[in-house]
Amino acid sequence: MEDRRIKKQIAFIMEVDKIKQIFRQNYIMDNSRRENDAEHSWHLALMAMILREYAKNDDLDILKVIKMVIIHDLVEIDAGDTFAFDKKKNADKREREEKAAKRIFGLLPKDQGEEMIELWHEFESMKSDEAKFAASLDRLQPLINNYKTEAAGWKNHVITKKDIEKRNRHTSESAPELWKYIEKIIEEMIEKGYII
């Protein structure tokens, strides 16, 4: 094994440990603290395995989905977490994250770095069936967390039914059954007074 290659791989592994320090707006389900990006990514990978049967495409490459959800937020090590409903911070999000992706994935040997960049771009573009399903999970997970915590992560931001539907609507194409479930959760959250 080439010593230089393993050194690059280990350097990347050490660098991405920082994802554990990136805290999101969402709270963990016991409502004791905010969730970090590593926990979020792990949760998405598990959701991909468990909820795979609801993907519209029967030939979905679930390993690719898992890879996408594990790496999709690594860019936040440099770019920071941008709250999904923050219009101001979302204005330059793409630029910040592109720069971060180049640096972080550039730590890896060229072949692996290129694979990571391609997976990240695919996830961000939401064009492939795998990316659409991964993005659906990425939006479902915070919804479930906020349902369980009485919208603890959303209360200070006055998130509405319209906001949530807009962010999740593509799920109706990639996983119609999950979309029906999302609609039920949204209605319950309104009935319970968690959102307006």
N, CA and C atoms as an extended XYZ file, in Angstrom:
588
Properties=species:S:1:pos:R:3:atomname:S:1:resname:S:1:resid:I:1 pbc="F F F"
N         0.851       -1.191        0.000 N   MET     1
C         0.000        0.000        0.000 CA  MET     1
C         0.888        1.242        0.000 C   MET     1
N         0.528        2.187       -0.836 N   GLU     2
C         1.308        3.410       -0.954 CA  GLU     2
C         1.142        4.269        0.303 C   GLU     2
N         2.277        4.599        0.935 N   ASP     3
C         2.281        5.358        2.180 CA  ASP     3
C         1.618        6.731        2.005 C   ASP     3
N         1.886        7.385        0.887 N   ARG     4
C         1.331        8.721        0.638 CA  ARG     4
C        -0.194        8.671        0.549 C   ARG     4
N        -0.725        7.616       -0.082 N   ARG     5
C        -2.175        7.470       -0.236 CA  ARG     5
C        -2.858        7.316        1.125 C   ARG     5
N        -2.326        6.422        1.949 N   ILE     6
C        -2.959        6.203        3.253 CA  ILE     6
C        -2.846        7.449        4.130 C   ILE     6
N        -1.764        8.200        3.994 N   LYS     7
C        -1.624        9.439        4.770 CA  LYS     7
C        -2.712       10.437        4.383 C   LYS     7
N        -3.001       10.531        3.103 N   LYS     8
C        -4.073       11.429        2.633 CA  LYS     8
C        -5.431       10.960        3.153 C   LYS     8
N        -5.663        9.668        3.092 N   GLN     9
C        -6.935        9.125        3.556 CA  GLN     9
C        -7.127        9.373        5.056 C   GLN     9
N        -6.084        9.144        5.832 N   ILE    10
C        -6.159        9.365        7.277 CA  ILE    10
C        -6.326       10.858        7.575 C   ILE    10
N        -5.651       11.715        6.813 N   ALA    11
C        -5.798       13.163        7.004 CA  ALA    11
C        -7.256       13.584        6.773 C   ALA    11
N        -7.882       13.014        5.748 N   PHE    12
C        -9.292       13.299        5.465 CA  PHE    12
C       -10.170       12.807        6.620 C   PHE    12
N        -9.923       11.586        7.061 N   ILE    13
C       -10.714       11.003        8.152 CA  ILE    13
C       -10.600       11.854        9.416 C   ILE    13
N        -9.405       12.344        9.693 N   MET    14
C        -9.208       13.194       10.861 CA  MET    14
C        -9.915       14.540       10.680 C   MET    14
N        -9.842       15.091        9.492 N   GLU    15
C       -10.478       16.389        9.225 CA  GLU    15
C       -11.993       16.318        9.359 C   GLU    15
N       -12.602       15.265        8.826 N   VAL    16
C       -14.064       15.203        8.841 CA  VAL    16
C       -14.631       14.877       10.217 C   VAL    16
N       -13.774       14.561       11.171 N   ASP    17
C       -14.235       14.409       12.556 CA  ASP    17
C       -14.877       15.716       13.044 C   ASP    17
N       -14.497       16.815       12.416 N   LYS    18
C       -15.037       18.129       12.792 CA  LYS    18
C       -16.541       18.237       12.557 C   LYS    18
N       -17.098       17.341       11.757 N   ILE    19
C       -18.544       17.386       11.506 CA  ILE    19
C       -19.333       17.178       12.797 C   ILE    19
N       -18.704       16.539       13.766 N   LYS    20
C       -19.357       16.315       15.065 CA  LYS    20
C       -19.551       17.620       15.832 C   LYS    20
N       -18.880       18.678       15.388 N   GLN    21
C       -18.960       19.976       16.067 CA  GLN    21
C       -19.892       20.956       15.357 C   GLN    21
N       -20.506       20.534       14.267 N   ILE    22
C       -21.425       21.396       13.525 CA  ILE    22
C       -22.839       21.108       14.028 C   ILE    22
N       -23.402       22.075       14.725 N   PHE    23
C       -24.731       21.876       15.296 CA  PHE    23
C       -25.810       22.492       14.423 C   PHE    23
N       -26.879       21.742       14.292 N   ARG    24
C       -28.011       22.111       13.449 CA  ARG    24
C       -29.083       22.815       14.283 C   ARG    24
N       -30.109       23.324       13.619 N   GLN    25
C       -31.231       23.949       14.320 CA  GLN    25
C       -32.101       22.904       15.022 C   GLN    25
N       -32.107       21.678       14.482 N   ASN    26
C       -32.949       20.620       15.051 CA  ASN    26
C       -32.423       20.134       16.388 C   ASN    26
N       -33.362       19.699       17.211 N   TYR    27
C       -33.024       19.083       18.491 CA  TYR    27
C       -33.133       17.569       18.355 C   TYR    27
N       -32.337       16.847       19.149 N   ILE    28
C       -32.504       15.395       19.165 CA  ILE    28
C       -33.872       15.110       19.791 C   ILE    28
N       -34.382       13.925       19.582 N   MET    29
C       -35.779       13.649       19.888 CA  MET    29
C       -36.148       13.694       21.365 C   MET    29
N       -35.171       13.641       22.260 N   ASP    30
C       -35.528       13.814       23.672 CA  ASP    30
C       -35.532       15.291       24.063 C   ASP    30
N       -35.246       16.163       23.076 N   ASN    31
C       -35.306       17.617       23.227 CA  ASN    31
C       -34.260       18.169       24.202 C   ASN    31
N       -33.203       17.406       24.463 N   SER    32
C       -32.203       17.827       25.454 CA  SER    32
C       -31.121       18.740       24.878 C   SER    32
N       -30.891       18.648       23.566 N   ARG    33
C       -29.846       19.465       22.947 CA  ARG    33
C       -30.029       19.446       21.438 C   ARG    33
N       -29.295       20.341       20.775 N   ARG    34
C       -29.343       20.370       19.316 CA  ARG    34
C       -28.538       19.197       18.739 C   ARG    34
N       -28.965       18.776       17.586 N   GLU    35
C       -28.347       17.660       16.870 CA  GLU    35
C       -27.114       18.154       16.116 C   GLU    35
N       -26.084       17.307       16.033 N   ASN    36
C       -24.933       17.686       15.202 CA  ASN    36
C       -25.025       16.994       13.835 C   ASN    36
N       -24.205       17.470       12.914 N   ASP    37
C       -24.258       16.957       11.534 CA  ASP    37
C       -23.910       15.472       11.434 C   ASP    37
N       -23.011       14.990       12.293 N   ALA    38
C       -22.643       13.569       12.245 CA  ALA    38
C       -23.852       12.709       12.621 C   ALA    38
N       -24.571       13.134       13.648 N   GLU    39
C       -25.766       12.398       14.066 CA  GLU    39
C       -26.831       12.431       12.965 C   GLU    39
N       -26.995       13.581       12.367 N   HIS    40
C       -27.963       13.731       11.274 CA  HIS    40
C       -27.624       12.786       10.117 C   HIS    40
N       -26.354       12.770        9.711 N   SER    41
C       -25.927       11.923        8.586 CA  SER    41
C       -26.098       10.441        8.901 C   SER    41
N       -25.740       10.050       10.114 N   TRP    42
C       -25.934        8.655       10.534 CA  TRP    42
C       -27.418        8.292       10.485 C   TRP    42
N       -28.260        9.187       10.979 N   HIS    43
C       -29.693        8.927       11.010 CA  HIS    43
C       -30.237        8.751        9.591 C   HIS    43
N       -29.764        9.582        8.656 N   LEU    44
C       -30.196        9.475        7.263 CA  LEU    44
C       -29.766        8.153        6.639 C   LEU    44
N       -28.544        7.721        6.937 N   ALA    45
C       -28.061        6.441        6.384 CA  ALA    45
C       -28.945        5.296        6.872 C   ALA    45
N       -29.301        5.321        8.140 N   LEU    46
C       -30.183        4.300        8.697 CA  LEU    46
C       -31.578        4.391        8.069 C   LEU    46
N       -32.077        5.602        7.902 N   MET    47
C       -33.381        5.793        7.261 CA  MET    47
C       -33.382        5.260        5.827 C   MET    47
N       -32.274        5.457        5.112 N   ALA    48
C       -32.178        4.956        3.734 CA  ALA    48
C       -32.350        3.440        3.709 C   ALA    48
N       -31.717        2.765        4.652 N   MET    49
C       -31.831        1.299        4.724 CA  MET    49
C       -33.255        0.869        5.094 C   MET    49
N       -33.840        1.540        6.071 N   ILE    50
C       -35.140        1.139        6.598 CA  ILE    50
C       -36.294        1.523        5.663 C   ILE    50
N       -36.205        2.705        5.048 N   LEU    51
C       -37.320        3.224        4.246 CA  LEU    51
C       -37.163        2.993        2.745 C   LEU    51
N       -36.163        2.238        2.352 N   ARG    52
C       -35.866        1.982        0.941 CA  ARG    52
C       -37.090        1.476        0.167 C   ARG    52
N       -37.933        0.692        0.813 N   GLU    53
C       -39.093        0.099        0.146 CA  GLU    53
C       -40.085        1.143       -0.371 C   GLU    53
N       -39.994        2.384        0.118 N   TYR    54
C       -40.924        3.427       -0.302 CA  TYR    54
C       -40.423        4.239       -1.494 C   TYR    54
N       -39.201        3.974       -1.913 N   ALA    55
C       -38.669        4.668       -3.092 CA  ALA    55
C       -39.476        4.241       -4.316 C   ALA    55
N       -39.815        5.206       -5.133 N   LYS    56
C       -40.614        4.915       -6.331 CA  LYS    56
C       -39.857        3.998       -7.289 C   LYS    56
N       -38.550        4.196       -7.403 N   ASN    57
C       -37.721        3.399       -8.306 CA  ASN    57
C       -37.283        2.107       -7.601 C   ASN    57
N       -37.736        0.972       -8.122 N   ASP    58
C       -37.375       -0.325       -7.533 CA  ASP    58
C       -35.903       -0.675       -7.732 C   ASP    58
N       -35.276       -0.076       -8.735 N   ASP    59
C       -33.869       -0.361       -9.039 CA  ASP    59
C       -32.908        0.629       -8.378 C   ASP    59
N       -33.373        1.329       -7.393 N   LEU    60
C       -32.558        2.339       -6.717 CA  LEU    60
C       -31.264        1.732       -6.175 C   LEU    60
N       -30.155        2.411       -6.391 N   ASP    61
C       -28.856        1.987       -5.856 CA  ASP    61
C       -28.758        2.518       -4.427 C   ASP    61
N       -29.172        1.710       -3.464 N   ILE    62
C       -29.264        2.162       -2.074 CA  ILE    62
C       -27.888        2.462       -1.478 C   ILE    62
N       -26.850        1.758       -1.929 N   LEU    63
C       -25.507        2.068       -1.443 CA  LEU    63
C       -25.115        3.485       -1.847 C   LEU    63
N       -25.480        3.871       -3.049 N   LYS    64
C       -25.184        5.227       -3.516 CA  LYS    64
C       -25.935        6.259       -2.671 C   LYS    64
N       -27.188        5.965       -2.340 N   VAL    65
C       -27.981        6.850       -1.481 CA  VAL    65
C       -27.290        6.993       -0.129 C   VAL    65
N       -26.858        5.885        0.444 N   ILE    66
C       -26.190        5.908        1.748 CA  ILE    66
C       -24.907        6.731        1.685 C   ILE    66
N       -24.135        6.540        0.626 N   LYS    67
C       -22.914        7.343        0.463 CA  LYS    67
C       -23.253        8.829        0.419 C   LYS    67
N       -24.275        9.182       -0.343 N   MET    68
C       -24.660       10.592       -0.469 CA  MET    68
C       -25.038       11.200        0.872 C   MET    68
N       -25.867       10.490        1.629 N   VAL    69
C       -26.334       11.078        2.889 CA  VAL    69
C       -25.219       11.140        3.936 C   VAL    69
N       -24.245       10.242        3.835 N   ILE    70
C       -23.127       10.283        4.774 CA  ILE    70
C       -22.211       11.472        4.489 C   ILE    70
N       -22.017       11.804        3.223 N   ILE    71
C       -21.056       12.873        2.890 CA  ILE    71
C       -21.695       14.233        2.618 C   ILE    71
N       -23.012       14.299        2.457 N   HIS    72
C       -23.639       15.528        1.948 CA  HIS    72
C       -23.388       16.771        2.798 C   HIS    72
N       -23.211       16.604        4.092 N   ASP    73
C       -23.012       17.767        4.963 CA  ASP    73
C       -21.556       17.990        5.376 C   ASP    73
N       -20.633       17.205        4.851 N   LEU    74
C       -19.221       17.414        5.204 CA  LEU    74
C       -18.755       18.821        4.849 C   LEU    74
N       -19.350       19.402        3.821 N   VAL    75
C       -18.972       20.757        3.404 CA  VAL    75
C       -19.254       21.787        4.495 C   VAL    75
N       -20.138       21.452        5.421 N   GLU    76
C       -20.489       22.387        6.485 CA  GLU    76
C       -19.354       22.578        7.489 C   GLU    76
N       -18.333       21.735        7.411 N   ILE    77
C       -17.147       21.924        8.248 CA  ILE    77
C       -16.557       23.312        7.966 C   ILE    77
N       -16.518       23.693        6.697 N   ASP    78
C       -16.017       25.013        6.310 CA  ASP    78
C       -17.146       26.028        6.125 C   ASP    78
N       -18.237       25.592        5.507 N   ALA    79
C       -19.312       26.518        5.123 CA  ALA    79
C       -20.291       26.816        6.251 C   ALA    79
N       -20.286       25.996        7.294 N   GLY    80
C       -21.242       26.157        8.385 CA  GLY    80
C       -22.603       25.615        7.999 C   GLY    80
N       -23.427       25.395        9.011 N   ASP    81
C       -24.784       24.918        8.766 CA  ASP    81
C       -25.642       26.104        8.340 C   ASP    81
N       -26.330       25.960        7.238 N   THR    82
C       -27.250       27.000        6.774 CA  THR    82
C       -28.662       26.478        6.995 C   THR    82
N       -29.393       27.150        7.878 N   PHE    83
C       -30.760       26.747        8.183 CA  PHE    83
C       -31.587       26.771        6.898 C   PHE    83
N       -32.301       25.712        6.655 N   ALA    84
C       -33.040       25.525        5.404 CA  ALA    84
C       -33.977       26.683        5.078 C   ALA    84
N       -34.543       27.316        6.096 N   PHE    85
C       -35.539       28.357        5.863 CA  PHE    85
C       -34.977       29.778        5.996 C   PHE    85
N       -33.656       29.904        6.067 N   ASP    86
C       -32.997       31.212        6.181 CA  ASP    86
C       -32.658       31.729        4.789 C   ASP    86
N       -33.510       32.595        4.253 N   LYS    87
C       -33.339       33.085        2.879 CA  LYS    87
C       -32.039       33.862        2.710 C   LYS    87
N       -31.682       34.663        3.694 N   LYS    88
C       -30.475       35.479        3.594 CA  LYS    88
C       -29.222       34.614        3.498 C   LYS    88
N       -29.077       33.645        4.402 N   LYS    89
C       -27.888       32.789        4.401 CA  LYS    89
C       -27.876       31.822        3.219 C   LYS    89
N       -29.044       31.490        2.697 N   ASN    90
C       -29.103       30.589        1.545 CA  ASN    90
C       -28.655       31.267        0.255 C   ASN    90
N       -28.602       32.600        0.252 N   ALA    91
C       -28.226       33.349       -0.951 CA  ALA    91
C       -26.823       32.997       -1.444 C   ALA    91
N       -25.873       32.820       -0.525 N   ASP    92
C       -24.499       32.492       -0.941 CA  ASP    92
C       -24.067       31.090       -0.503 C   ASP    92
N       -25.034       30.292       -0.115 N   LYS    93
C       -24.753       28.933        0.362 CA  LYS    93
C       -23.985       28.105       -0.676 C   LYS    93
N       -24.455       28.122       -1.888 N   ARG    94
C       -23.849       27.302       -2.947 CA  ARG    94
C       -22.366       27.633       -3.123 C   ARG    94
N       -22.061       28.903       -3.161 N   GLU    95
C       -20.682       29.355       -3.335 CA  GLU    95
C       -19.797       28.902       -2.160 C   GLU    95
N       -20.291       29.079       -0.946 N   ARG    96
C       -19.533       28.666        0.248 CA  ARG    96
C       -19.306       27.157        0.256 C   ARG    96
N       -20.347       26.411       -0.112 N   GLU    97
C       -20.246       24.957       -0.069 CA  GLU    97
C       -19.370       24.405       -1.193 C   GLU    97
N       -19.408       25.018       -2.365 N   GLU    98
C       -18.528       24.585       -3.475 CA  GLU    98
C       -17.063       24.720       -3.067 C   GLU    98
N       -16.731       25.850       -2.486 N   LYS    99
C       -15.360       26.096       -2.027 CA  LYS    99
C       -14.961       25.060       -0.969 C   LYS    99
N       -15.865       24.792       -0.049 N   ALA   100
C       -15.610       23.816        1.005 CA  ALA   100
C       -15.432       22.411        0.431 C   ALA   100
N       -16.267       22.041       -0.536 N   ALA   101
C       -16.195       20.708       -1.154 CA  ALA   101
C       -14.835       20.496       -1.806 C   ALA   101
N       -14.361       21.508       -2.510 N   LYS   102
C       -13.051       21.401       -3.170 CA  LYS   102
C       -11.941       21.173       -2.154 C   LYS   102
N       -11.975       21.918       -1.067 N   ARG   103
C       -10.917       21.767       -0.065 CA  ARG   103
C       -11.003       20.427        0.668 C   ARG   103
N       -12.180       20.128        1.175 N   ILE   104
C       -12.337       18.932        2.023 CA  ILE   104
C       -12.142       17.643        1.221 C   ILE   104
N       -12.825       17.511        0.093 N   PHE   105
C       -12.675       16.305       -0.716 CA  PHE   105
C       -11.321       16.271       -1.416 C   PHE   105
N       -10.705       17.443       -1.560 N   GLY   106
C        -9.365       17.536       -2.142 CA  GLY   106
C        -8.276       16.977       -1.242 C   GLY   106
N        -8.603       16.715        0.011 N   LEU   107
C        -7.642       16.095        0.928 CA  LEU   107
C        -7.396       14.631        0.575 C   LEU   107
N        -8.373       14.012       -0.069 N   LEU   108
C        -8.303       12.589       -0.416 CA  LEU   108
C        -7.414       12.360       -1.642 C   LEU   108
N        -6.973       11.109       -1.840 N   PRO   109
C        -6.329       10.783       -3.114 CA  PRO   109
C        -7.284       11.149       -4.253 C   PRO   109
N        -6.727       11.498       -5.407 N   LYS   110
C        -7.502       12.050       -6.526 CA  LYS   110
C        -8.736       11.219       -6.877 C   LYS   110
N        -8.611        9.906       -6.986 N   ASP   111
C        -9.751        9.075       -7.385 CA  ASP   111
C       -10.893        9.138       -6.377 C   ASP   111
N       -10.535        9.071       -5.091 N   GLN   112
C       -11.573        9.120       -4.066 CA  GLN   112
C       -12.165       10.520       -3.935 C   GLN   112
N       -11.324       11.528       -4.040 N   GLY   113
C       -11.805       12.905       -3.979 CA  GLY   113
C       -12.786       13.208       -5.097 C   GLY   113
N       -12.463       12.737       -6.297 N   GLU   114
C       -13.357       12.949       -7.440 CA  GLU   114
C       -14.696       12.233       -7.245 C   GLU   114
N       -14.638       11.013       -6.700 N   GLU   115
C       -15.883       10.278       -6.435 CA  GLU   115
C       -16.756       11.042       -5.437 C   GLU   115
N       -16.142       11.571       -4.378 N   MET   116
C       -16.897       12.311       -3.358 CA  MET   116
C       -17.520       13.577       -3.939 C   MET   116
N       -16.742       14.310       -4.722 N   ILE   117
C       -17.256       15.538       -5.351 CA  ILE   117
C       -18.434       15.205       -6.270 C   ILE   117
N       -18.296       14.138       -7.055 N   GLU   118
C       -19.379       13.729       -7.955 CA  GLU   118
C       -20.642       13.361       -7.174 C   GLU   118
N       -20.468       12.597       -6.094 N   LEU   119
C       -21.617       12.217       -5.268 CA  LEU   119
C       -22.272       13.446       -4.650 C   LEU   119
N       -21.445       14.370       -4.165 N   TRP   120
C       -21.971       15.592       -3.543 CA  TRP   120
C       -22.741       16.430       -4.570 C   TRP   120
N       -22.161       16.603       -5.768 N   HIS   121
C       -22.850       17.357       -6.817 CA  HIS   121
C       -24.160       16.671       -7.224 C   HIS   121
N       -24.115       15.359       -7.313 N   GLU   122
C       -25.329       14.614       -7.679 CA  GLU   122
C       -26.420       14.828       -6.634 C   GLU   122
N       -26.041       14.747       -5.359 N   PHE   123
C       -27.002       14.984       -4.274 CA  PHE   123
C       -27.594       16.386       -4.387 C   PHE   123
N       -26.731       17.364       -4.562 N   GLU   124
C       -27.167       18.761       -4.622 CA  GLU   124
C       -28.077       19.036       -5.820 C   GLU   124
N       -27.819       18.380       -6.948 N   SER   125
C       -28.608       18.646       -8.156 CA  SER   125
C       -29.999       18.007       -8.094 C   SER   125
N       -30.155       16.960       -7.284 N   MET   126
C       -31.432       16.259       -7.124 CA  MET   126
C       -32.042       15.832       -8.462 C   MET   126
N       -31.205       15.329       -9.359 N   LYS   127
C       -31.716       14.891      -10.668 CA  LYS   127
C       -31.861       13.373      -10.764 C   LYS   127
N       -30.915       12.631      -10.218 N   SER   128
C       -31.000       11.169      -10.285 CA  SER   128
C       -32.020       10.664       -9.266 C   SER   128
N       -32.503        9.456       -9.475 N   ASP   129
C       -33.453        8.862       -8.521 CA  ASP   129
C       -32.826        8.725       -7.141 C   ASP   129
N       -31.535        8.384       -7.108 N   GLU   130
C       -30.844        8.229       -5.826 CA  GLU   130
C       -30.763        9.568       -5.094 C   GLU   130
N       -30.433       10.629       -5.831 N   ALA   131
C       -30.331       11.953       -5.216 CA  ALA   131
C       -31.688       12.455       -4.731 C   ALA   131
N       -32.716       12.181       -5.499 N   LYS   132
C       -34.066       12.598       -5.095 CA  LYS   132
C       -34.493       11.892       -3.815 C   LYS   132
N       -34.215       10.599       -3.736 N   PHE   133
C       -34.590        9.849       -2.535 CA  PHE   133
C       -33.756       10.324       -1.342 C   PHE   133
N       -32.457       10.515       -1.548 N   ALA   134
C       -31.579       11.004       -0.476 CA  ALA   134
C       -32.059       12.362        0.026 C   ALA   134
N       -32.418       13.246       -0.890 N   ALA   135
C       -32.909       14.577       -0.508 CA  ALA   135
C       -34.239       14.482        0.235 C   ALA   135
N       -35.073       13.538       -0.154 N   SER   136
C       -36.343       13.338        0.554 CA  SER   136
C       -36.099       12.948        2.003 C   SER   136
N       -35.144       12.071        2.216 N   LEU   137
C       -34.811       11.659        3.581 CA  LEU   137
C       -34.208       12.815        4.370 C   LEU   137
N       -33.385       13.614        3.689 N   ASP   138
C       -32.735       14.763        4.319 CA  ASP   138
C       -33.768       15.792        4.800 C   ASP   138
N       -34.914       15.822        4.176 N   ARG   139
C       -35.968       16.745        4.577 CA  ARG   139
C       -36.970       16.100        5.534 C   ARG   139
N       -37.153       14.786        5.409 N   LEU   140
C       -38.057       14.067        6.312 CA  LEU   140
C       -37.504       14.007        7.732 C   LEU   140
N       -36.208       13.770        7.858 N   GLN   141
C       -35.610       13.599        9.190 CA  GLN   141
C       -35.822       14.814       10.099 C   GLN   141
N       -35.561       16.046        9.638 N   PRO   142
C       -35.825       17.186       10.517 CA  PRO   142
C       -37.314       17.370       10.822 C   PRO   142
N       -38.161       16.983        9.875 N   LEU   143
C       -39.598       17.061       10.110 CA  LEU   143
C       -39.992       16.129       11.253 C   LEU   143
N       -39.474       14.905       11.231 N   ILE   144
C       -39.762       13.941       12.298 CA  ILE   144
C       -39.219       14.466       13.630 C   ILE   144
N       -37.981       14.984       13.609 N   ASN   145
C       -37.391       15.534       14.842 CA  ASN   145
C       -38.258       16.661       15.401 C   ASN   145
N       -38.696       17.550       14.519 N   ASN   146
C       -39.502       18.682       14.979 CA  ASN   146
C       -40.896       18.244       15.421 C   ASN   146
N       -41.413       17.203       14.812 N   TYR   147
C       -42.692       16.646       15.265 CA  TYR   147
C       -42.544       16.123       16.690 C   TYR   147
N       -41.490       15.368       16.912 N   LYS   148
C       -41.261       14.740       18.218 CA  LYS   148
C       -40.941       15.769       19.311 C   LYS   148
N       -40.311       16.898       18.935 N   THR   149
C       -39.886       17.901       19.922 CA  THR   149
C       -40.818       19.112       19.972 C   THR   149
N       -42.021       18.950       19.428 N   GLU   150
C       -42.992       20.047       19.387 CA  GLU   150
C       -42.422       21.268       18.668 C   GLU   150
N       -41.688       20.996       17.596 N   ALA   151
C       -41.092       22.026       16.719 CA  ALA   151
C       -40.073       22.896       17.448 C   ALA   151
N       -39.339       22.297       18.366 N   ALA   152
C       -38.338       23.050       19.142 CA  ALA   152
C       -37.337       23.777       18.251 C   ALA   152
N       -36.927       23.152       17.146 N   GLY   153
C       -35.949       23.765       16.253 CA  GLY   153
C       -36.545       24.802       15.316 C   GLY   153
N       -37.855       24.841       15.222 N   TRP   154
C       -38.524       25.744       14.282 CA  TRP   154
C       -39.237       26.910       14.959 C   TRP   154
N       -39.524       26.811       16.258 N   LYS   155
C       -40.352       27.813       16.935 CA  LYS   155
C       -39.812       29.228       16.810 C   LYS   155
N       -38.518       29.406       16.941 N   ASN   156
C       -37.932       30.753       16.861 CA  ASN   156
C       -37.925       31.307       15.446 C   ASN   156
N       -38.248       30.470       14.467 N   HIS   157
C       -38.185       30.883       13.071 CA  HIS   157
C       -39.564       31.020       12.411 C   HIS   157
N       -40.621       30.737       13.146 N   VAL   158
C       -41.999       30.821       12.655 CA  VAL   158
C       -42.147       30.094       11.310 C   VAL   158
N       -41.934       28.793       11.347 N   ILE   159
C       -42.048       27.953       10.147 CA  ILE   159
C       -43.519       27.612        9.939 C   ILE   159
N       -43.973       27.714        8.685 N   THR   160
C       -45.383       27.490        8.362 CA  THR   160
C       -45.580       26.204        7.562 C   THR   160
N       -46.817       25.813        7.458 N   LYS   161
C       -47.194       24.659        6.634 CA  LYS   161
C       -46.673       24.844        5.210 C   LYS   161
N       -46.846       26.038        4.666 N   LYS   162
C       -46.410       26.329        3.301 CA  LYS   162
C       -44.900       26.124        3.148 C   LYS   162
N       -44.114       26.571        4.136 N   ASP   163
C       -42.655       26.392        4.101 CA  ASP   163
C       -42.286       24.908        4.039 C   ASP   163
N       -42.919       24.131        4.901 N   ILE   164
C       -42.600       22.703        5.006 CA  ILE   164
C       -43.016       21.962        3.734 C   ILE   164
N       -44.193       22.274        3.240 N   GLU   165
C       -44.659       21.625        2.005 CA  GLU   165
C       -43.740       21.948        0.832 C   GLU   165
N       -43.342       23.197        0.728 N   LYS   166
C       -42.455       23.600       -0.370 CA  LYS   166
C       -41.129       22.848       -0.300 C   LYS   166
N       -40.589       22.717        0.885 N   ARG   167
C       -39.292       22.050        1.071 CA  ARG   167
C       -39.385       20.548        0.821 C   ARG   167
N       -40.528       19.963        1.055 N   ASN   168
C       -40.686       18.502        0.968 CA  ASN   168
C       -41.446       18.003       -0.264 C   ASN   168
N       -42.023       18.910       -1.043 N   ARG   169
C       -42.923       18.507       -2.120 CA  ARG   169
C       -42.314       17.500       -3.104 C   ARG   169
N       -41.021       17.615       -3.396 N   HIS   170
C       -40.395       16.687       -4.355 CA  HIS   170
C       -40.502       15.229       -3.902 C   HIS   170
N       -40.755       15.017       -2.609 N   THR   171
C       -40.900       13.650       -2.093 CA  THR   171
C       -42.076       12.944       -2.753 C   THR   171
N       -43.055       13.708       -3.190 N   SER   172
C       -44.218       13.089       -3.853 CA  SER   172
C       -43.806       12.350       -5.125 C   SER   172
N       -42.694       12.761       -5.739 N   GLU   173
C       -42.193       12.093       -6.940 CA  GLU   173
C       -41.275       10.918       -6.604 C   GLU   173
N       -40.391       11.094       -5.635 N   SER   174
C       -39.394       10.058       -5.347 CA  SER   174
C       -39.906        8.968       -4.409 C   SER   174
N       -40.855        9.327       -3.541 N   ALA   175
C       -41.386        8.368       -2.567 CA  ALA   175
C       -42.814        8.779       -2.190 C   ALA   175
N       -43.791        8.494       -3.063 N   PRO   176
C       -45.175        8.946       -2.840 CA  PRO   176
C       -45.769        8.550       -1.483 C   PRO   176
N       -45.446        7.360       -1.009 N   GLU   177
C       -45.978        6.929        0.295 CA  GLU   177
C       -45.406        7.772        1.437 C   GLU   177
N       -44.141        8.125        1.324 N   LEU   178
C       -43.532        9.000        2.334 CA  LEU   178
C       -44.167       10.390        2.279 C   LEU   178
N       -44.506       10.855        1.091 N   TRP   179
C       -45.161       12.158        0.951 CA  TRP   179
C       -46.506       12.160        1.676 C   TRP   179
N       -47.272       11.074        1.535 N   LYS   180
C       -48.556       10.967        2.245 CA  LYS   180
C       -48.336       11.034        3.753 C   LYS   180
N       -47.275       10.384        4.212 N   TYR   181
C       -46.945       10.407        5.631 CA  TYR   181
C       -46.564       11.829        6.072 C   TYR   181
N       -45.784       12.508        5.247 N   ILE   182
C       -45.383       13.897        5.537 CA  ILE   182
C       -46.614       14.789        5.662 C   ILE   182
N       -47.558       14.627        4.744 N   GLU   183
C       -48.781       15.435        4.803 CA  GLU   183
C       -49.527       15.209        6.121 C   GLU   183
N       -49.580       13.961        6.580 N   LYS   184
C       -50.252       13.652        7.849 CA  LYS   184
C       -49.528       14.308        9.023 C   LYS   184
N       -48.191       14.227        9.017 N   ILE   185
C       -47.409       14.833       10.100 CA  ILE   185
C       -47.638       16.342       10.139 C   ILE   185
N       -47.627       16.974        8.976 N   ILE   186
C       -47.835       18.426        8.910 CA  ILE   186
C       -49.199       18.786        9.503 C   ILE   186
N       -50.226       18.046        9.125 N   GLU   187
C       -51.573       18.329        9.652 CA  GLU   187
C       -51.628       18.135       11.162 C   GLU   187
N       -50.987       17.096       11.657 N   GLU   188
C       -50.949       16.870       13.111 CA  GLU   188
C       -50.219       17.989       13.825 C   GLU   188
N       -49.141       18.482       13.218 N   MET   189
C       -48.371       19.571       13.832 CA  MET   189
C       -49.191       20.858       13.898 C   MET   189
N       -50.049       21.063       12.909 N   ILE   190
C       -50.934       22.231       12.926 CA  ILE   190
C       -51.995       22.053       14.018 C   ILE   190
N       -52.597       20.860       14.057 N   GLU   191
C       -53.623       20.579       15.064 CA  GLU   191
C       -53.086       20.749       16.483 C   GLU   191
N       -51.833       20.356       16.698 N   LYS   192
C       -51.227       20.448       18.034 CA  LYS   192
C       -50.640       21.830       18.323 C   LYS   192
N       -50.682       22.709       17.327 N   GLY   193
C       -50.193       24.069       17.530 CA  GLY   193
C       -48.694       24.231       17.440 C   GLY   193
N       -47.992       23.244       16.855 N   TYR   194
C       -46.531       23.335       16.718 CA  TYR   194
C       -46.131       24.300       15.604 C   TYR   194
N       -46.939       24.328       14.545 N   ILE   195
C       -46.684       25.229       13.412 CA  ILE   195
C       -47.989       25.890       13.006 C   ILE   195
N       -47.880       26.914       12.156 N   ILE   196
C       -49.095       27.592       11.696 CA  ILE   196
C       -49.317       27.314       10.208 C   ILE   196
